[in-house]
Amino acid sequence: MAKYRVYEIAKELGLNSKELMELLSDMGIDVKSHMTALTEEEYQLVMSELSPDDSEVPAKDDDVEIKTLSKQKLKKTKEEERPKKKKATQKDLEDIKIEKLKKSDKKKKKTDPSQSEDAKLKVFAPITVKDYSEQVKKPTSEIIMKLMELGIMANINQELDKDTLASLSKALGIQVIIEKQEEEEKEIEQEIEDFKDDPKDLKPRPPVITVMGHVDHGKTSLLDTIRKTNVTSKESGGITQHIGASEAYVGEKKIVFLDTPGHKAFTAMRARGAKITDIAVLVVAADDGVKPQTIEAISHAKAANVPIVVALNKMDRPEINPTRVMQELSENGLLVEEWGGDVICVPVSAKTGEGIDQLLEMILLVAEMQELKANPNRLAKGIIIEARLDKAKGPVATIIVQTGTLEVGMPVVAGASYGRVRAMINSKGDPIQKAGPSTAIEILGLSSVPEAGDAVNAVKEDRVARHIAESRQEKMRKESLKATTHVTLEDLFNQIQQGEVKELNLIVKADVQGSVGALCQSLITLSNEEVKVNIIHSGVGTVNEYDILLASASNAIIIGFNVRPSSSVTSLAENEKVDIKTYRIIYEAIDDIKAAMKGLLDPEYKEVLLGKVEVRATFKVPNVGTIGGGYVLEGKVLRNAEVRLVRDGIVIYEGKISSLKRFKDDAKEVAAGYECGIGLENYNDLKEGDIIEAFKMEEVKR
């Protein structure tokens, strides 16, 4: 069978090959080049369509022999049915070309994202240059050059805001729909089942109780008596080392208890937005009274807006004084019912079991007043209480199911980790198949160890869980690149102006109780229409780690009066981005807060710590006074530096160095790791163990 090449047919029709290829494409005949061969039927169709005259299409000699009669008849019939073609003039060819161009324009409009509203690129702001280049399928070098033309110097990791994206896209000739990053996150998070339950579907659920109080006041022993188990003996030294979640039954009613190490974990979970506790049980020893950690526990429970039930423990001891304890509680804002208040106080003894039943009844009574309900017939939602990595089991997470029912085999997402529940273990260590609302369980099967306070959500498919977890991991990665900003005294006015601050939370620490009361009272009076000053915690003594954690969770500023934080506390404050302000004069603290609220802060002098010296021995020198034999712990001490003497976290003296020596020679400075003799101007009451801090004041430019 003969082959009909495109270039041969073009010659026959008096056209060039390119024109013929375009015409063939319009006729639906696919040709790649001028050497493409056409079949007999295609050749006859082309010739009948484009032949310049109506005469019969000439055939090659070998074709005449091959053609059968039936083919000739068929061709004749088709020709009769088809309207006869006029001679293909140059104008006809031009019309065909114009028609082809119109069709190609329509195709472009359909495929070009810049021409179609439906095909517009969706870009989420802010976005890095690299991610933007991948989305618009253009090299990063071209995008960076365009940004330079727009007067913006950027690298591939720099984020572009909404306005910059709009200008850049316009310069590149790309039409995009710019949406905020939060909208993308909302779209992803929408895959988690989250809806308001119908009141008809809600069923009563057990209360979740957090036991808090001072160390060694009997928190775990009290729980031990309630649960009729022996937990304390398993802990090292009889002190709770980790968060435990367990269940106890009063008749048919269940109560879930969380035994926290002090209240550090309680704060850590609240800092992540977790609200799992329904009632806080404050354990106070009747023979010991209210202690610093008790006051901190009260502050934490009040900040979380959780009702408090006081358990007056160790009532079996002879040296108890319940009246004194109630007096101390009232001084800290907890007025018990016996004294006309609304706080329930139950005398108990973890050792003898006295008052335990009454305590449980009171817990259930408070829970009943709260009307705690949840819907068990939906996908489970809960909170991570603790998580660890087990060598044999892998990531293990203790969770409280808040609503819905969790079953073995369900896909779950917990914070930035995901997985399928391989096994569930209850508080007694028994494997279970499903867990309803207010159930404490351990789950296995997560991809990584989540953090305490992370939300746990059951989802319908593994794909959804993986997608959500990966999105959260990416968000965490981006957030880690940005510094977390807490409110500071310097930028307070700016945040007020932007509407970011409605309440100014303060933590006040001072050397004596009288100073605490006076300072708190003065600061509260500074509240105005724009900002309310809120003292979330106050106490006597130096600033400690719990103050930093509370400030971080509550976005508070710490005000210290005549107290100094230790190096470890200062480091923790820097890591948590918590602002600590120390003062020697009360009205300076008040004026600073007032000025910050009004935006009138004068250029301030920032204290720069140079070094610390520990006094290890004292020597009395005639006509000179007391000289401290010291060891430089950190930094260096300069002869002309200002110093303060700190004893047990309290500032005793502030002034200048009168003498600084190495052996018998005067020294301008002494570095860390060296010993020195140091004397203070007009002060001789040096004692072993005192810390002398050397510092200088530097002006901070605003």
C-alpha positions as CSV (number, residue, x, y, z in Angstrom):
1,M,0.0,0.0,0.0
2,A,1.4,3.3,-1.1
3,K,2.3,6.0,1.6
4,Y,1.2,9.6,1.1
5,R,3.7,11.9,2.8
6,V,2.5,15.4,3.9
7,Y,5.1,17.2,1.9
8,E,4.1,15.3,-1.3
9,I,0.4,16.2,-0.8
10,A,1.4,19.8,-0.1
11,K,3.2,19.9,-3.5
12,E,0.2,18.4,-5.2
13,L,-2.1,21.0,-3.7
14,G,0.3,23.9,-4.3
15,L,0.7,24.6,-0.6
16,N,3.7,24.7,1.7
17,S,4.0,21.9,4.3
18,K,3.4,24.1,7.3
19,E,0.1,25.4,6.0
20,L,-1.0,21.9,5.1
21,M,-0.1,20.6,8.6
22,E,-2.3,23.4,10.2
23,L,-5.2,22.5,7.9
24,L,-4.8,18.8,8.6
25,S,-4.9,19.6,12.4
26,D,-8.1,21.5,11.9
27,M,-9.6,18.4,10.1
28,G,-8.7,16.3,13.1
29,I,-5.8,14.5,11.4
30,D,-2.8,14.2,13.7
31,V,0.5,15.0,12.0
32,K,3.8,15.5,13.7
33,S,6.0,16.6,10.9
34,H,6.2,17.0,7.1
35,M,7.3,13.4,6.8
36,T,4.2,11.9,8.5
37,A,2.5,9.4,6.2
38,L,-1.3,9.4,5.7
39,T,-3.5,6.4,5.1
40,E,-5.5,5.9,1.9
41,E,-8.8,7.0,3.5
42,E,-7.1,10.1,5.0
43,Y,-5.5,11.0,1.7
44,Q,-8.8,10.7,-0.2
45,L,-10.5,12.8,2.5
46,V,-7.8,15.5,2.2
47,M,-7.9,15.6,-1.5
48,S,-11.7,15.8,-1.6
49,E,-11.7,18.7,0.9
50,L,-8.8,20.7,-0.5
51,S,-8.6,19.7,-4.2
52,P,-8.5,22.9,-6.4
53,D,-11.0,21.5,-8.9
54,D,-13.9,19.1,-8.9
55,S,-12.3,16.5,-11.1
56,E,-11.7,13.1,-9.7
57,V,-8.8,12.8,-7.4
58,P,-5.8,11.3,-9.3
59,A,-4.6,8.0,-7.9
60,K,-1.3,6.3,-8.2
61,D,-1.0,3.4,-10.7
62,D,-0.7,0.8,-8.0
63,D,-3.8,2.2,-6.3
64,V,-6.0,1.5,-9.4
65,E,-5.1,-2.2,-9.2
66,I,-5.8,-2.4,-5.4
67,K,-9.1,-0.6,-5.3
68,T,-12.1,-2.9,-5.4
69,L,-15.5,-2.2,-6.9
70,S,-17.2,-1.9,-3.5
71,K,-14.7,0.8,-2.4
72,Q,-15.3,2.7,-5.6
73,K,-19.1,2.5,-5.0
74,L,-18.7,3.6,-1.4
75,K,-16.5,6.6,-2.4
76,K,-19.0,7.5,-5.1
77,T,-21.9,7.4,-2.6
78,K,-19.9,9.6,-0.1
79,E,-19.0,12.1,-2.8
80,E,-22.7,12.3,-3.8
81,E,-23.8,13.0,-0.2
82,R,-21.0,15.5,0.4
83,P,-21.6,19.0,-1.1
84,K,-19.3,19.8,-3.9
85,K,-16.3,22.0,-3.0
86,K,-15.4,25.2,-4.7
87,K,-11.9,25.9,-5.8
88,A,-9.7,26.6,-2.8
89,T,-8.7,30.2,-3.2
90,Q,-6.0,32.1,-1.2
91,K,-8.9,33.9,0.6
92,D,-10.4,30.5,1.7
93,L,-7.0,29.5,3.1
94,E,-6.7,32.7,5.0
95,D,-10.3,32.3,6.5
96,I,-9.3,28.8,7.7
97,K,-6.2,30.2,9.4
98,I,-8.2,32.9,11.1
99,E,-10.7,30.3,12.3
100,K,-7.8,28.2,13.7
101,L,-6.4,31.2,15.5
102,K,-9.7,31.9,17.2
103,K,-10.0,28.3,18.4
104,S,-6.4,28.4,19.8
105,D,-7.2,31.6,21.7
106,K,-10.3,29.9,23.2
107,K,-8.1,27.0,24.3
108,K,-5.6,29.3,25.9
109,K,-8.3,31.1,27.8
110,K,-9.5,27.8,29.1
111,T,-6.0,26.6,30.2
112,D,-4.3,29.8,31.2
113,P,-4.8,30.4,35.0
114,S,-4.3,34.1,34.5
115,Q,-7.4,34.3,32.2
116,S,-9.8,32.0,34.1
117,E,-11.4,32.9,37.5
118,D,-11.8,29.2,38.4
119,A,-8.2,28.4,37.5
120,K,-6.6,31.3,39.6
121,L,-3.8,30.2,41.9
122,K,-4.7,30.2,45.6
123,V,-1.8,31.5,47.7
124,F,-1.8,31.7,51.5
125,A,0.0,34.7,53.1
126,P,2.5,34.9,54.7
127,I,4.5,32.6,52.4
128,T,8.3,32.2,51.8
129,V,9.9,33.1,48.5
130,K,10.8,29.4,48.0
131,D,7.2,28.1,48.6
132,Y,5.8,30.9,46.4
133,S,8.1,29.9,43.5
134,E,7.0,26.3,43.8
135,Q,3.3,27.3,43.7
136,V,3.6,29.6,40.6
137,K,6.1,27.3,38.9
138,K,8.7,30.0,38.4
139,P,12.4,29.9,39.4
140,T,13.3,31.6,42.6
141,S,16.0,33.7,40.8
142,E,13.3,35.3,38.7
143,I,11.1,36.1,41.7
144,I,14.0,37.6,43.7
145,M,14.9,39.8,40.7
146,K,11.3,41.0,40.4
147,L,11.3,41.8,44.2
148,M,14.5,43.8,43.7
149,E,12.8,45.7,40.9
150,L,10.1,46.5,43.4
151,G,12.7,47.7,45.9
152,I,12.5,44.6,48.1
153,M,15.7,42.7,49.0
154,A,14.8,39.2,49.9
155,N,16.2,35.7,50.1
156,I,14.5,32.3,49.5
157,N,13.5,31.9,53.1
158,Q,12.0,35.4,53.6
159,E,8.3,35.6,54.2
160,L,6.1,37.7,51.9
161,D,3.1,39.5,53.3
162,K,-0.3,40.0,51.5
163,D,0.5,43.4,50.0
164,T,4.0,42.2,48.7
165,L,2.4,39.1,47.2
166,A,-0.2,41.2,45.4
167,S,2.5,43.5,43.9
168,L,4.8,40.6,43.0
169,S,2.1,38.6,41.3
170,K,1.0,41.6,39.3
171,A,4.6,42.2,38.2
172,L,4.9,38.6,37.1
173,G,1.6,38.7,35.2
174,I,0.0,36.1,37.4
175,Q,-3.5,36.3,38.8
176,V,-3.7,34.9,42.3
177,I,-6.2,34.7,45.1
178,I,-4.4,35.7,48.3
179,E,-5.8,34.3,51.5
180,K,-4.5,34.4,55.1
181,Q,-2.6,31.4,56.6
182,E,-5.3,31.1,59.3
183,E,-7.9,30.3,56.6
184,E,-5.8,27.4,55.3
185,E,-5.4,26.1,58.9
186,K,-9.1,26.4,59.4
187,E,-9.7,24.4,56.2
188,I,-7.4,21.6,57.5
189,E,-8.8,21.7,61.1
190,Q,-12.3,21.5,59.7
191,E,-11.6,17.8,59.0
192,I,-11.8,17.3,62.8
193,E,-15.4,16.7,63.9
194,D,-16.3,19.8,65.8
195,F,-20.0,20.7,66.3
196,K,-22.3,21.8,69.1
197,D,-24.0,18.8,70.6
198,D,-27.8,18.7,70.8
199,P,-28.9,19.0,74.4
200,K,-30.9,15.7,74.0
201,D,-27.7,13.8,73.2
202,L,-25.8,15.0,76.3
203,K,-25.4,12.5,79.2
204,P,-24.1,13.2,82.7
205,R,-20.3,12.6,83.0
206,P,-18.0,12.0,86.0
207,P,-16.0,15.1,87.3
208,V,-12.3,15.4,86.8
209,I,-10.5,16.4,90.0
210,T,-7.0,17.9,90.3
211,V,-5.4,17.4,93.8
212,M,-3.0,20.3,94.6
213,G,-1.1,21.5,97.7
214,H,2.2,22.0,99.4
215,V,4.8,19.3,99.4
216,D,4.4,16.6,102.1
217,H,0.9,17.7,103.0
218,G,-0.5,14.3,102.0
219,K,-1.9,14.6,98.5
220,T,-0.9,11.2,97.3
221,S,-1.6,9.5,100.6
222,L,-5.1,11.0,100.5
223,L,-5.6,9.6,97.0
224,D,-4.2,6.3,98.1
225,T,-6.9,6.1,100.8
226,I,-9.6,7.0,98.3
227,R,-8.6,4.5,95.7
228,K,-7.8,1.7,98.2
229,T,-4.4,1.2,96.5
230,N,-0.9,1.8,97.5
231,V,0.7,4.2,95.2
232,T,3.0,6.2,97.5
233,S,5.3,3.4,98.3
234,K,6.1,2.9,94.6
235,E,7.3,6.5,94.2
236,S,10.9,7.4,95.0
237,G,11.1,8.8,98.5
238,G,7.3,8.6,98.8
239,I,6.9,11.8,96.7
240,T,4.9,11.8,93.4
241,Q,7.3,11.9,90.5
242,H,4.9,12.1,87.6
243,I,1.3,12.9,86.8
244,G,-1.0,10.0,87.5
245,A,-4.6,9.7,86.4
246,S,-6.9,7.3,88.2
247,E,-10.6,6.6,88.9
248,A,-12.5,6.0,92.1
249,Y,-16.1,5.0,92.6
250,V,-18.6,6.2,95.2
251,G,-21.5,3.8,94.9
252,E,-22.2,3.8,91.1
253,K,-20.8,7.3,90.6
254,K,-17.3,7.7,89.2
255,I,-14.7,10.4,90.1
256,V,-11.5,10.8,88.0
257,F,-8.5,12.1,90.0
258,L,-5.3,13.7,88.6
259,D,-2.4,13.6,91.1
260,T,0.0,16.3,90.0
261,P,3.6,17.0,91.3
262,G,2.7,20.2,93.0
263,H,1.0,22.4,90.4
264,K,3.8,22.7,87.8
265,A,2.0,20.4,85.3
266,F,-1.3,22.1,86.0
267,T,0.2,25.4,84.8
268,A,2.0,23.7,81.9
269,M,-1.3,22.3,80.6
270,R,-3.2,25.6,81.1
271,A,-0.4,27.4,79.3
272,R,-1.3,25.3,76.2
273,G,-5.0,26.2,76.6
274,A,-6.0,22.9,78.2
275,K,-9.1,22.9,80.4
276,I,-9.6,19.5,81.8
277,T,-10.1,20.1,85.6
278,D,-13.6,20.5,86.8
279,I,-12.8,20.9,90.6
280,A,-9.5,21.5,92.4
281,V,-9.0,19.8,95.8
282,L,-6.6,21.9,97.9
283,V,-4.9,19.7,100.5
284,V,-3.7,21.6,103.5
285,A,-2.0,20.0,106.6
286,A,-3.9,21.0,109.7
287,D,-0.7,21.0,111.7
288,D,1.4,23.0,109.2
289,G,-1.0,25.5,107.7
290,V,-0.8,27.5,104.5
291,K,2.7,27.4,102.9
292,P,4.2,29.1,99.8
293,Q,3.2,26.2,97.5
294,T,-0.3,26.3,98.9
295,I,-0.6,30.0,98.1
296,E,0.7,29.3,94.6
297,A,-1.8,26.5,94.1
298,I,-4.6,28.9,95.1
299,S,-3.4,31.4,92.6
300,H,-3.2,28.8,89.8
301,A,-6.7,27.5,90.5
302,K,-8.2,31.0,90.6
303,A,-6.4,31.9,87.4
304,A,-8.0,28.9,85.7
305,N,-11.4,29.8,87.2
306,V,-11.9,26.3,88.8
307,P,-14.0,25.8,92.0
308,I,-11.9,24.8,95.1
309,V,-12.7,22.3,97.8
310,V,-10.3,22.4,100.8
311,A,-9.3,19.1,102.4
312,L,-7.9,19.8,105.9
313,N,-5.6,16.8,106.2
314,K,-3.7,15.1,109.1
315,M,-6.6,15.7,111.6
316,D,-5.4,12.6,113.5
317,R,-2.3,14.5,114.8
318,P,-2.4,16.1,118.3
319,E,-0.8,19.4,117.4
320,I,-3.5,20.5,114.8
321,N,-4.9,24.0,114.7
322,P,-7.8,24.2,112.2
323,T,-8.7,27.8,113.2
324,R,-5.3,29.1,112.3
325,V,-5.4,27.3,109.0
326,M,-8.8,28.8,108.1
327,Q,-7.6,32.2,109.1
328,E,-4.6,31.8,106.8
329,L,-6.9,30.6,104.0
330,S,-9.1,33.7,104.4
331,E,-6.1,35.9,104.2
332,N,-5.4,34.3,100.8
333,G,-8.9,34.8,99.4
334,L,-10.5,31.5,100.5
335,L,-13.3,32.1,103.0
336,V,-14.7,28.7,104.2
337,E,-18.4,28.1,104.7
338,E,-18.0,27.9,108.5
339,W,-16.9,31.5,108.4
340,G,-19.6,32.7,106.1
341,G,-17.9,32.1,102.8
342,D,-18.6,29.8,99.9
343,V,-15.6,27.5,99.9
344,I,-16.2,24.0,101.2
345,C,-13.7,22.8,103.8
346,V,-13.7,19.1,104.9
347,P,-11.5,17.8,107.8
348,V,-9.9,14.5,106.8
349,S,-7.2,12.1,107.7
350,A,-5.5,10.1,105.0
351,K,-4.0,7.8,107.7
352,T,-7.2,6.8,109.5
353,G,-9.7,7.4,106.7
354,E,-11.7,10.0,108.7
355,G,-13.8,12.3,106.6
356,I,-13.0,10.7,103.3
357,D,-16.7,9.8,102.5
358,Q,-17.8,13.3,103.4
359,L,-15.0,14.7,101.1
360,L,-16.2,12.6,98.2
361,E,-19.8,13.6,98.8
362,M,-18.8,17.3,98.7
363,I,-16.9,16.7,95.5
364,L,-20.0,15.1,93.9
365,L,-22.2,17.9,95.3
366,V,-20.0,20.6,93.6
367,A,-19.9,18.5,90.4
368,E,-23.7,18.2,90.5
369,M,-24.0,22.0,90.8
370,Q,-21.9,22.4,87.7
371,E,-24.1,20.0,85.7
372,L,-21.3,18.2,83.9
373,K,-22.5,16.6,80.7
374,A,-21.0,15.1,77.4
375,N,-22.1,13.3,74.3
376,P,-20.8,9.7,74.2
377,N,-22.1,9.0,70.7
378,R,-19.6,10.9,68.6
379,L,-15.9,10.8,67.7
380,A,-13.8,11.1,70.8
381,K,-12.0,14.3,71.9
382,G,-9.6,14.5,74.9
383,I,-6.5,16.0,76.4
384,I,-3.0,14.5,76.9
385,I,-2.2,14.4,80.6
386,E,1.3,12.9,80.2
387,A,3.3,11.1,77.5
388,R,6.5,9.1,77.5
389,L,8.6,7.0,75.2
390,D,8.7,3.3,76.3
391,K,11.5,1.1,75.0
392,A,9.1,-1.8,74.3
393,K,5.8,0.0,73.6
394,G,7.0,3.1,71.8
395,P,5.1,6.4,72.4
396,V,2.6,6.0,75.3
397,A,0.2,8.8,76.1
398,T,-2.1,9.1,79.2
399,I,-5.3,10.9,78.1
400,I,-8.6,12.0,79.6
401,V,-11.5,11.5,77.2
402,Q,-13.7,14.7,77.4
403,T,-16.4,13.8,74.9
404,G,-17.3,11.0,72.6
405,T,-16.1,7.4,72.7
406,L,-12.6,6.2,71.8
407,E,-12.2,2.7,70.5
408,V,-9.3,0.4,69.7
409,G,-8.4,0.8,66.0
410,M,-9.6,4.4,65.6
411,P,-7.3,6.8,63.8
412,V,-6.3,9.7,66.1
413,V,-4.4,13.0,66.0
414,A,-2.7,14.3,69.1
415,G,-1.0,17.7,68.7
416,A,1.6,17.1,66.0
417,S,1.5,13.3,66.2
418,Y,-0.9,10.9,64.8
419,G,-1.6,7.1,64.6
420,R,-4.1,4.4,65.0
421,V,-5.0,3.3,68.6
422,R,-3.3,-0.2,68.9
423,A,-4.3,-0.7,72.6
424,M,-6.0,1.1,75.5
425,I,-5.2,0.5,79.2
426,N,-7.3,1.7,82.1
427,S,-6.1,3.1,85.4
428,K,-5.9,-0.4,86.9
429,G,-3.7,-1.7,84.1
430,D,-6.3,-3.7,82.3
431,P,-6.7,-3.6,78.5
432,I,-10.1,-2.2,77.4
433,Q,-11.8,-1.9,74.0
434,K,-13.5,1.5,74.4
435,A,-13.5,4.5,76.6
436,G,-16.3,7.1,77.2
437,P,-16.3,10.7,78.5
438,S,-14.2,11.4,81.7
439,T,-12.2,8.2,81.3
440,A,-8.5,8.1,82.1
441,I,-6.6,5.7,79.8
442,E,-3.2,5.0,78.3
443,I,-3.1,4.7,74.5
444,L,-0.4,3.1,72.3
445,G,0.1,3.6,68.5
446,L,1.1,7.3,68.1
447,S,3.8,8.3,65.7
448,S,5.7,10.4,68.2
449,V,5.5,11.6,71.8
450,P,2.9,14.4,72.2
451,E,3.1,17.2,74.8
452,A,1.0,17.5,78.0
453,G,-2.0,19.6,77.2
454,D,-2.3,18.7,73.5
455,A,-5.8,17.9,72.3
456,V,-6.5,14.4,71.1
457,N,-9.1,13.9,68.4
458,A,-10.4,10.7,66.8
459,V,-10.9,11.1,63.0
460,K,-12.6,9.0,60.3
461,E,-9.5,8.1,58.2
462,D,-5.7,7.6,58.7
463,R,-5.2,10.0,55.7
464,V,-7.0,12.8,57.6
465,A,-5.0,12.3,60.8
466,R,-1.7,12.3,58.9
467,H,-2.7,15.5,56.9
468,I,-3.6,17.4,60.1
469,A,-0.5,16.3,62.0
470,E,1.8,17.3,59.1
471,S,0.1,20.7,58.9
472,R,0.6,21.2,62.6
473,Q,4.3,20.2,62.4
474,E,4.8,22.7,59.7
475,K,3.1,25.4,61.7
476,M,5.3,24.5,64.8
477,R,8.4,24.7,62.6
478,K,7.4,28.2,61.4
479,E,6.5,29.4,64.9
480,S,9.8,28.1,66.3
481,L,11.6,30.5,63.9
482,K,9.7,33.4,65.4
483,A,10.3,34.5,69.0
484,T,7.3,34.2,71.2
485,T,6.3,37.7,72.4
486,H,5.0,38.2,75.9
487,V,3.9,41.6,77.2
488,T,6.7,43.7,78.6
489,L,6.7,47.0,80.3
490,E,8.5,48.7,77.4
491,D,6.0,47.7,74.7
492,L,2.9,47.8,76.9
493,F,1.5,51.0,75.5
494,N,1.9,49.8,71.9
495,Q,0.0,46.6,72.6
496,I,-2.7,48.7,74.4
497,Q,-3.1,50.9,71.4
498,Q,-3.4,47.9,69.1
499,G,-6.0,46.4,71.4
500,E,-3.9,43.4,72.3
501,V,-3.9,44.1,76.0
502,K,-7.1,44.5,77.9
503,E,-5.8,43.2,81.3
504,L,-2.3,43.8,82.7
505,N,-1.5,40.7,84.8
506,L,1.1,41.2,87.5
507,I,2.9,39.0,89.9
508,V,4.3,40.8,92.9
509,K,7.1,39.5,95.1
510,A,8.7,41.5,98.0
511,D,10.9,41.0,101.0
512,V,8.2,41.5,103.7
513,Q,4.4,41.0,103.7
514,G,3.8,44.7,104.5
515,S,5.5,45.7,101.2
516,V,3.5,43.2,99.3
517,G,0.2,44.5,100.6
518,A,1.1,48.2,100.0
519,L,2.5,47.5,96.5
520,C,-0.5,45.4,95.4
521,Q,-3.0,48.0,96.7
522,S,-1.2,50.9,94.9
523,L,-0.9,49.0,91.6
524,I,-4.6,48.0,91.6
525,T,-5.6,51.7,91.8
526,L,-3.9,52.3,88.4
527,S,-6.7,50.5,86.5
528,N,-8.4,52.7,83.9
529,E,-10.9,52.4,81.1
530,E,-8.5,50.8,78.7
531,V,-6.6,48.4,81.0
532,K,-7.4,46.6,84.2
533,V,-4.5,45.9,86.5
534,N,-4.9,42.3,87.8
535,I,-2.6,40.9,90.6
536,I,-2.7,37.2,89.8
537,H,-0.2,36.2,92.5
538,S,1.7,37.9,95.3
539,G,4.0,36.6,98.0
540,V,7.0,37.1,100.2
541,G,10.5,36.0,99.1
542,T,12.6,35.9,96.0
543,V,11.2,35.3,92.5
544,N,11.2,31.5,91.8
545,E,10.6,29.1,88.9
546,Y,6.9,28.7,89.7
547,D,6.4,32.5,89.4
548,I,8.0,32.4,85.9
549,L,5.8,29.5,84.8
550,L,2.7,31.2,86.1
551,A,3.7,34.5,84.4
552,S,4.4,32.6,81.1
553,A,1.0,30.9,81.2
554,S,-0.9,34.1,82.2
555,N,1.1,36.6,80.1
556,A,2.1,38.5,83.2
557,I,4.9,40.8,84.3
558,I,6.8,40.1,87.5
559,I,7.4,43.0,89.9
560,G,10.1,42.4,92.5
561,F,10.6,44.7,95.5
562,N,13.8,44.4,97.4
563,V,14.3,40.8,96.0
564,R,16.6,39.4,93.4
565,P,16.1,36.3,91.3
566,S,18.8,33.6,91.1
567,S,20.8,33.0,87.9
568,S,18.7,29.9,87.1
569,V,15.5,31.8,87.5
570,T,16.8,34.7,85.3
571,S,17.8,32.2,82.6
572,L,14.3,30.5,82.7
573,A,12.7,34.0,82.4
574,E,14.7,34.7,79.3
575,N,13.8,31.4,77.8
576,E,10.1,31.9,78.6
577,K,10.3,35.6,77.4
578,V,8.9,36.8,80.8
579,D,9.7,40.3,81.9
580,I,11.0,40.7,85.5
581,K,11.3,44.2,86.9
582,T,13.0,44.8,90.3
583,Y,12.8,47.9,92.4
584,R,14.1,49.3,95.7
585,I,11.5,52.1,96.0
586,I,7.8,51.5,95.8
587,Y,6.8,54.7,94.0
588,E,9.3,53.9,91.2
589,A,7.4,50.7,90.5
590,I,4.1,52.5,90.5
591,D,5.4,55.3,88.3
592,D,6.8,52.9,85.8
593,I,3.6,51.0,85.5
594,K,1.6,54.2,85.2
595,A,4.0,55.6,82.6
596,A,4.0,52.4,80.6
597,M,0.2,52.4,80.5
598,K,0.1,56.0,79.2
599,G,3.0,55.5,76.8
600,L,5.2,58.0,78.7
601,L,8.2,55.9,79.6
602,D,11.3,58.0,79.8
603,P,14.6,56.7,78.5
604,E,15.5,54.0,81.0
605,Y,18.7,52.7,82.5
606,K,19.1,49.0,82.1
607,E,21.0,47.1,84.7
608,V,23.9,45.0,83.3
609,L,25.1,42.2,85.7
610,L,28.9,42.0,85.6
611,G,29.5,39.2,88.0
612,K,28.8,37.4,91.3
613,V,31.1,36.9,94.3
614,E,30.4,34.4,97.1
615,V,31.7,35.4,100.5
616,R,33.5,32.3,102.0
617,A,35.3,34.0,104.9
618,T,35.3,37.3,106.8
619,F,38.3,39.2,108.2
620,K,38.2,42.2,110.6
621,V,41.0,44.7,109.7
622,P,41.7,47.6,112.2
623,N,40.8,51.1,110.9
624,V,39.3,49.5,107.8
625,G,36.4,47.3,108.8
626,T,35.2,43.9,107.7
627,I,36.7,42.4,104.5
628,G,35.1,39.5,102.8
629,G,37.2,36.7,101.4
630,G,35.3,35.9,98.2
631,Y,35.3,33.6,95.2
632,V,34.1,35.0,91.9
633,L,31.3,32.6,90.7
634,E,30.6,34.1,87.3
635,G,31.5,37.1,85.2
636,K,33.9,39.5,86.7
637,V,34.1,42.2,89.4
638,L,35.3,45.7,88.5
639,R,36.8,48.0,91.1
640,N,34.5,50.9,90.2
641,A,31.3,48.8,89.8
642,E,28.2,49.2,91.9
643,V,27.3,46.3,94.1
644,R,24.5,44.8,96.1
645,L,24.6,42.3,98.9
646,V,22.1,39.5,98.6
647,R,21.4,37.2,101.6
648,D,18.8,34.3,101.1
649,G,17.4,36.1,98.0
650,I,16.8,39.4,99.9
651,V,18.8,42.6,99.1
652,I,20.5,43.7,102.3
653,Y,22.8,46.5,101.0
654,E,23.4,48.4,97.8
655,G,26.4,50.7,97.3
656,K,30.0,50.7,96.0
657,I,33.2,48.7,96.5
658,S,35.6,50.3,98.9
659,S,38.5,47.9,98.2
660,L,39.3,45.1,95.8
661,K,42.5,43.0,96.2
662,R,44.2,39.9,94.9
663,F,46.5,38.7,97.7
664,K,48.1,42.0,98.9
665,D,47.8,43.9,95.6
666,D,45.0,46.2,94.6
667,A,43.1,44.9,91.6
668,K,41.1,46.7,88.9
669,E,39.1,43.6,88.2
670,V,38.9,39.9,89.2
671,A,37.6,37.3,86.8
672,A,35.5,34.2,87.4
673,G,37.3,31.3,89.1
674,Y,39.6,33.6,91.1
675,E,39.6,34.5,94.8
676,C,39.7,38.1,96.1
677,G,39.4,40.3,99.1
678,I,36.4,42.7,98.9
679,G,35.2,45.5,101.1
680,L,32.0,47.5,100.9
681,E,31.6,51.3,101.5
682,N,30.1,52.0,105.0
683,Y,29.1,48.4,105.5
684,N,30.7,45.8,107.7
685,D,28.0,43.1,108.4
686,L,29.4,40.6,105.9
687,K,28.6,36.9,106.6
688,E,29.7,33.7,105.0
689,G,27.4,32.6,102.2
690,D,26.5,36.2,101.2
691,I,26.4,36.9,97.5
692,I,27.8,40.2,96.2
693,E,26.5,41.1,92.8
694,A,28.5,43.6,90.7
695,F,26.6,45.6,88.1
696,K,26.6,48.8,86.1
697,M,23.7,50.9,84.7
698,E,23.5,51.4,80.9
699,E,21.1,53.8,79.2
700,V,18.6,52.0,76.8
701,K,17.8,53.9,73.7
702,R,14.1,54.0,72.8
